[in-house]
């Protein structure tokens, strides 16, 4: 089906792209949008249908369905795909959703890589590009993400005007009250006033800016472990730490959009990360972030006597080869992560905790000691798994979010100069 969110057991009780809202006073535009959405979702779920079949599925009158079909066909959102055989009645034309009526771009802006993907309205990625990030200045980074977005459209010989929605995932959290990003110190100039306007100017189309860990969680909800799980936490550990919370199949942001900023948990107070004075102080990264991130692992390895130029990859590689010092470092990291997981379990009671990020992807080394530590420190039970999507989790979440927003734009606008069907 390729919908932006995975199908659940009862299609009639949910919508594929966005939450239904109840309107006390439905305007004609609202009614039009609801009717169009119902028709599109029915065809997405069941495959090609005739007008009469859609009317039976969605419970609308045949005249209403006919009017909605006229609107959607005129907008290019539906297209004919043949007809029924007519063995048990007159032949009827069949229609499918035209997923190439518009396009979306998802972008993952990380500390080391920029990734972009072009997708159709089903969320099917048709082309992508990955580049080493250029962090010389904010302007350099803005031009890079704008350039890579246009490059993926050129791969398919599309004009940029055919892109309906762009979603940019990056470190940090959007503060809508101030119109700026916060907690995004890893990217140059990303926290300065005007970044939102600069990004919108760069793309000259509808743009969303979303926290990368939140998008990783939505990526797992769409195409990863979350397809079979409505309550889970995505724990990101890499150059930074973060947590994406999915409750009842929806992303939870908190009162100020800061839910999941677990870097400030008081975990790691026992000196597991040497060389960081007062990480919990004002402006500090937080105790857990200071103790658990990739740089902290390298510092810990060095303090334990590991020789040579060390990187996160080399420490884990040596641990896989049985190096005793590297194994000790991995054990320390696993204990820190287990404490974070036990805290998440006590507060949220998730069905599972998904590990992601450059550190979290090393499940072959981390999962067993995490499970062992959890058994020692908490009676609470939950599954701990590594991300099903790996380094592509953020990109898939960006595409999913962009598809959702694109359909929100497109549905209800078709036939907007005509009276709404009732």
C-alpha positions as CSV (number, residue, x, y, z in Angstrom):
1,X,0.0,0.0,0.0
2,X,2.9,2.4,0.6
3,X,1.0,4.6,3.0
4,X,2.9,7.1,5.2
5,X,2.0,5.1,8.3
6,X,1.7,1.3,8.5
7,X,-1.7,-0.4,8.3
8,X,-3.3,-1.5,11.6
9,X,-5.8,-4.3,12.1
10,X,-9.0,-2.2,11.6
11,X,-8.8,0.1,8.6
12,X,-12.2,1.6,9.4
13,X,-11.0,2.8,12.8
14,X,-8.0,4.8,11.5
15,X,-6.8,7.0,8.7
16,X,-3.7,6.2,6.7
17,X,-2.0,9.6,6.7
18,X,-3.2,11.9,9.5
19,X,-5.4,11.8,12.6
20,X,-9.1,12.5,11.9
21,X,-10.4,15.5,13.8
22,X,-14.0,16.0,14.9
23,X,-15.5,19.3,13.8
24,X,-18.4,20.9,15.8
25,X,-19.3,23.0,12.8
26,X,-18.0,21.4,9.5
27,X,-17.4,24.0,6.8
28,X,-17.9,23.1,3.2
29,X,-14.1,22.9,2.8
30,X,-13.9,20.6,5.8
31,X,-16.5,18.3,4.4
32,X,-14.8,18.3,1.0
33,X,-11.5,17.4,2.6
34,X,-13.0,14.6,4.6
35,X,-14.9,13.1,1.6
36,X,-11.8,13.3,-0.6
37,X,-9.6,11.7,2.1
38,X,-12.1,8.9,2.6
39,X,-12.1,8.1,-1.1
40,X,-8.4,8.2,-1.4
41,X,-7.8,6.0,1.7
42,X,-10.3,3.4,0.5
43,X,-8.5,3.0,-2.8
44,X,-5.1,3.0,-1.1
45,X,-6.3,0.2,1.2
46,X,-8.2,-2.0,-1.2
47,X,-6.5,-1.3,-4.5
48,X,-8.2,-0.2,-7.7
49,X,-12.0,0.3,-7.2
50,X,-14.9,1.6,-9.2
51,X,-17.1,4.5,-8.1
52,X,-19.8,2.1,-6.9
53,X,-17.3,0.0,-5.0
54,X,-16.0,3.1,-3.2
55,X,-19.5,4.2,-2.3
56,X,-20.1,0.9,-0.6
57,X,-16.7,0.9,1.2
58,X,-16.9,4.5,2.6
59,X,-20.6,4.7,3.1
60,X,-21.2,7.8,1.0
61,X,-23.9,8.3,-1.5
62,X,-23.2,7.5,-5.2
63,X,-23.8,11.2,-6.2
64,X,-21.3,12.4,-3.5
65,X,-18.7,9.8,-4.6
66,X,-19.2,10.8,-8.2
67,X,-18.6,14.4,-7.4
68,X,-15.5,13.6,-5.3
69,X,-14.2,11.5,-8.2
70,X,-14.6,14.4,-10.5
71,X,-12.6,16.6,-8.2
72,X,-9.8,14.1,-7.7
73,X,-9.5,13.2,-11.3
74,X,-9.4,16.9,-12.3
75,X,-6.6,17.4,-9.8
76,X,-4.7,14.4,-11.1
77,X,-4.9,12.5,-7.8
78,X,-6.8,9.6,-9.3
79,X,-6.3,7.9,-12.7
80,X,-8.2,5.2,-14.6
81,X,-6.7,1.7,-14.8
82,X,-9.2,-0.3,-16.9
83,X,-12.5,-1.7,-15.9
84,X,-14.3,-4.6,-14.2
85,X,-15.1,-7.7,-16.3
86,X,-18.8,-7.1,-16.2
87,X,-19.7,-10.8,-15.6
88,X,-22.3,-9.9,-12.9
89,X,-23.5,-6.5,-14.3
90,X,-22.4,-3.7,-16.5
91,X,-18.7,-2.9,-16.9
92,X,-17.4,-0.2,-14.6
93,X,-14.2,1.9,-14.8
94,X,-11.6,1.2,-12.1
95,X,-9.4,3.9,-10.6
96,X,-6.2,4.0,-8.6
97,X,-4.4,6.7,-6.7
98,X,-1.9,8.6,-8.9
99,X,1.1,8.6,-6.6
100,X,3.1,10.6,-9.1
101,X,0.7,13.6,-9.0
102,X,3.2,15.3,-6.6
103,X,6.6,14.5,-5.1
104,X,8.2,15.0,-1.7
105,X,11.8,15.3,-0.5
106,X,13.1,14.1,2.9
107,X,16.4,15.3,4.2
108,X,18.6,14.1,7.1
109,X,21.1,16.7,8.2
110,X,23.6,15.1,10.6
111,X,26.9,16.0,12.1
112,X,28.8,13.9,9.5
113,X,26.4,13.2,6.6
114,X,23.6,14.9,4.7
115,X,21.1,12.5,3.1
116,X,18.2,13.3,0.8
117,X,15.5,11.2,-0.8
118,X,12.9,11.8,-3.4
119,X,9.6,9.9,-3.0
120,X,6.2,9.8,-4.5
121,X,2.9,10.2,-2.7
122,X,2.9,6.6,-1.5
123,X,6.2,7.2,0.2
124,X,8.2,5.0,-2.3
125,X,11.7,6.4,-2.5
126,X,12.7,6.6,-6.1
127,X,16.2,8.1,-5.7
128,X,18.5,9.3,-3.0
129,X,21.9,10.9,-2.5
130,X,24.3,10.9,0.5
131,X,27.1,13.5,1.0
132,X,29.7,14.3,3.6
133,X,28.3,17.3,5.5
134,X,30.0,20.7,5.0
135,X,30.0,22.5,8.3
136,X,32.1,25.6,7.5
137,X,29.2,28.0,8.1
138,X,25.4,28.1,8.3
139,X,25.3,29.4,4.7
140,X,27.4,26.6,3.4
141,X,25.2,24.0,5.1
142,X,22.0,25.7,3.8
143,X,23.3,25.7,0.2
144,X,24.4,22.0,0.6
145,X,20.9,20.8,1.7
146,X,19.3,22.9,-1.0
147,X,21.6,21.5,-3.6
148,X,21.2,17.9,-2.6
149,X,17.4,18.2,-2.6
150,X,17.4,19.6,-6.1
151,X,20.0,17.0,-7.2
152,X,17.6,14.1,-6.4
153,X,14.8,15.7,-8.4
154,X,17.1,16.1,-11.4
155,X,17.9,12.4,-11.1
156,X,14.3,11.8,-12.1
157,X,14.2,14.7,-14.6
158,X,11.7,16.5,-12.5
159,X,11.2,20.2,-12.1
160,X,11.6,21.5,-8.6
161,X,8.0,23.0,-8.8
162,X,6.7,19.4,-8.8
163,X,7.9,19.0,-5.2
164,X,5.0,19.7,-2.9
165,X,6.7,19.2,0.5
166,X,10.2,19.1,2.0
167,X,10.9,17.7,5.5
168,X,14.3,18.5,7.0
169,X,15.4,16.4,10.0
170,X,18.3,17.8,12.1
171,X,19.6,17.9,15.7
172,X,17.7,20.4,17.9
173,X,14.1,21.3,18.6
174,X,12.0,23.9,16.9
175,X,10.7,26.5,19.4
176,X,7.6,27.9,17.7
177,X,7.2,30.7,20.2
178,X,10.6,32.2,19.0
179,X,10.7,30.7,15.5
180,X,14.1,29.3,16.0
181,X,16.0,26.0,16.8
182,X,17.2,25.2,20.3
183,X,19.6,22.5,21.4
184,X,21.3,22.3,18.0
185,X,24.8,23.4,18.9
186,X,26.3,20.6,16.7
187,X,25.4,22.6,13.5
188,X,26.9,26.0,12.9
189,X,24.5,28.9,13.2
190,X,21.5,26.6,13.5
191,X,20.4,28.2,16.8
192,X,20.6,31.7,15.5
193,X,17.4,33.8,14.8
194,X,16.3,33.5,11.2
195,X,17.2,29.9,10.5
196,X,13.6,28.9,9.8
197,X,13.2,31.7,7.3
198,X,16.5,30.9,5.7
199,X,15.6,27.2,5.2
200,X,12.2,28.2,3.7
201,X,13.9,30.7,1.4
202,X,16.4,28.0,0.3
203,X,13.7,25.6,-0.8
204,X,10.9,28.0,-1.9
205,X,8.2,25.4,-1.2
206,X,6.4,24.0,1.8
207,X,9.0,23.0,4.4
208,X,8.8,21.2,7.8
209,X,11.8,21.2,10.2
210,X,11.8,18.3,12.7
211,X,14.0,16.9,15.3
212,X,16.1,14.0,13.9
213,X,15.4,11.6,16.7
214,X,11.7,12.2,16.4
215,X,11.9,11.4,12.7
216,X,13.9,8.2,13.4
217,X,11.1,7.1,15.7
218,X,8.5,7.9,13.0
219,X,10.7,6.0,10.5
220,X,10.6,2.9,12.7
221,X,6.8,3.4,13.1
222,X,6.5,3.4,9.3
223,X,8.9,0.8,8.1
224,X,10.7,-0.7,11.1
225,X,10.0,-2.4,14.4
226,X,7.1,0.1,15.1
227,X,4.9,-1.5,12.4
228,X,3.8,-4.0,15.0
229,X,4.1,-1.9,18.1
230,X,2.1,1.2,19.2
231,X,4.1,2.0,22.3
232,X,7.8,2.3,22.0
233,X,10.8,4.5,22.6
234,X,13.6,5.2,20.2
235,X,16.9,5.8,22.1
236,X,19.5,7.5,19.9
237,X,23.1,7.4,21.1
238,X,25.8,8.8,18.7
239,X,27.5,12.1,18.7
240,X,24.6,13.2,20.9
241,X,21.7,11.4,22.7
242,X,18.0,11.7,22.3
243,X,14.7,9.9,22.7
244,X,11.7,9.6,20.4
245,X,8.5,8.6,22.1
246,X,5.6,6.9,20.3
247,X,2.5,6.5,22.3
248,X,-0.7,5.0,20.9
249,X,0.9,5.0,17.5
250,X,1.7,8.8,17.5
251,X,4.7,10.8,18.3
252,X,4.7,12.4,21.7
253,X,6.3,15.8,21.9
254,X,5.5,17.1,25.4
255,X,4.3,20.5,26.5
256,X,7.2,22.4,25.0
257,X,8.4,20.0,22.3
258,X,11.2,18.8,24.5
259,X,10.0,15.3,25.4
260,X,12.9,12.9,25.1
261,X,15.8,15.3,25.9
262,X,17.3,12.6,28.1
263,X,20.8,13.9,27.9
264,X,20.1,15.7,31.1
265,X,19.2,12.6,33.1
266,X,21.4,12.3,36.2
267,X,23.1,9.1,34.8
268,X,26.8,9.0,34.7
269,X,27.5,10.9,37.9
270,X,30.0,8.2,39.0
271,X,32.7,9.5,36.7
272,X,32.2,7.1,33.7
273,X,33.1,10.0,31.4
274,X,36.4,11.7,32.5
275,X,37.5,15.1,31.3
276,X,34.1,16.8,31.3
277,X,33.8,19.4,34.1
278,X,30.2,19.9,35.4
279,X,28.3,18.6,32.3
280,X,25.1,19.2,34.2
281,X,25.7,22.9,34.7
282,X,24.0,25.7,32.7
283,X,24.7,25.2,29.0
284,X,26.2,21.8,29.7
285,X,25.3,18.7,27.6
286,X,23.9,16.9,30.6
287,X,25.3,14.1,32.7
288,X,24.0,11.2,30.6
289,X,24.9,12.8,27.3
290,X,28.4,13.5,28.6
291,X,28.9,9.9,29.8
292,X,27.3,8.0,26.9
293,X,28.0,9.7,23.6
294,X,30.6,8.5,21.1
295,X,33.3,10.9,22.2
296,X,32.8,9.8,25.8
297,X,33.4,6.2,24.8
298,X,36.7,7.2,23.2
299,X,37.8,9.2,26.2
300,X,36.9,6.3,28.5
301,X,38.9,3.9,26.3
302,X,41.9,6.2,26.4
303,X,41.7,6.6,30.2
304,X,41.6,2.8,30.6
305,X,44.9,2.5,28.8
306,X,43.9,1.6,25.2
307,X,46.7,2.7,22.9
308,X,46.8,4.2,19.4
309,X,44.5,6.6,17.6
310,X,41.1,5.7,18.9
311,X,37.6,6.2,17.3
312,X,34.2,4.8,18.2
313,X,34.5,2.4,15.3
314,X,38.0,1.2,16.4
315,X,36.9,0.7,20.0
316,X,33.9,-1.5,19.0
317,X,36.0,-3.3,16.4
318,X,38.6,-4.2,19.1
319,X,35.8,-5.4,21.4
320,X,34.6,-7.7,18.7
321,X,38.0,-9.2,18.4
322,X,38.1,-9.9,22.2
323,X,40.3,-7.0,23.4
324,X,39.8,-7.0,27.2
325,X,40.1,-3.2,27.6
326,X,37.6,-2.6,24.8
327,X,35.3,-5.1,26.3
328,X,35.4,-3.3,29.6
329,X,34.5,0.0,27.9
330,X,31.6,-1.7,26.1
331,X,30.4,-3.0,29.5
332,X,30.5,0.5,31.0
333,X,28.5,1.8,28.1
334,X,26.0,-1.0,28.3
335,X,25.4,-0.3,32.0
336,X,24.8,3.4,31.3
337,X,22.3,2.5,28.6
338,X,20.6,0.0,30.8
339,X,20.1,2.7,33.4
340,X,18.5,4.9,30.8
341,X,16.3,2.1,29.5
342,X,15.1,1.3,33.1
343,X,14.2,4.9,33.6
344,X,12.3,5.0,30.3
345,X,10.5,1.8,31.3
346,X,9.5,3.1,34.7
347,X,8.0,6.3,33.2
348,X,6.5,5.1,29.9
349,X,6.1,1.4,30.2
350,X,6.9,0.8,26.4
351,X,6.5,-2.4,24.6
352,X,10.1,-2.0,23.4
353,X,13.1,0.3,23.4
354,X,14.8,0.6,20.0
355,X,18.5,1.5,20.0
356,X,19.8,3.7,17.2
357,X,22.6,6.1,16.4
358,X,26.3,5.4,15.8
359,X,26.6,3.8,19.3
360,X,23.2,2.1,19.4
361,X,23.7,0.2,16.2
362,X,26.3,-2.0,17.8
363,X,23.6,-4.3,19.2
364,X,25.8,-7.4,18.7
365,X,28.0,-6.1,21.5
366,X,25.5,-4.1,23.6
367,X,22.2,-6.0,23.8
368,X,23.4,-8.9,26.0
369,X,25.1,-6.8,28.7
370,X,22.2,-4.4,28.6
371,X,19.8,-7.3,29.2
372,X,22.0,-8.6,32.0
373,X,22.2,-5.2,33.7
374,X,18.4,-4.7,33.4
375,X,17.7,-8.0,35.1
376,X,20.0,-6.8,38.0
377,X,18.5,-3.3,38.5
378,X,14.8,-3.4,37.6
379,X,11.8,-5.9,37.8
380,X,10.2,-4.2,34.8
381,X,10.2,-6.1,31.5
382,X,10.6,-4.7,28.0
383,X,12.2,-5.7,24.7
384,X,15.4,-3.9,23.7
385,X,16.3,-4.2,20.0
386,X,18.5,-2.3,17.6
387,X,17.0,-0.2,14.8
388,X,15.6,-2.1,11.9
389,X,16.5,0.8,9.6
390,X,20.0,1.6,10.8
391,X,21.4,4.9,9.5
392,X,18.4,5.4,7.3
393,X,15.8,5.8,10.1
394,X,15.8,9.6,10.1
395,X,15.5,9.7,6.3
396,X,12.6,7.3,6.3
397,X,10.9,9.4,9.0
398,X,11.4,12.6,7.0
399,X,9.9,11.0,3.9
400,X,6.9,9.7,5.9
401,X,6.3,13.1,7.5
402,X,6.6,14.8,4.1
403,X,4.1,12.5,2.5
404,X,1.6,13.1,5.4
405,X,2.0,16.9,4.9
406,X,1.7,16.6,1.2
407,X,-1.6,14.8,1.3
408,X,-2.9,17.3,3.9
409,X,-2.2,20.0,1.3
410,X,-3.7,18.1,-1.6
411,X,-6.9,16.8,-0.2
412,X,-9.6,19.3,0.1
413,X,-8.0,21.7,-2.3
414,X,-9.2,19.8,-5.4
415,X,-12.4,21.4,-6.6
416,X,-12.2,24.1,-4.0
417,X,-14.2,26.5,-6.2
418,X,-17.1,24.1,-6.3
419,X,-19.7,23.5,-3.6
420,X,-18.7,20.6,-1.2
421,X,-20.4,17.2,-1.6
422,X,-22.7,16.4,1.3
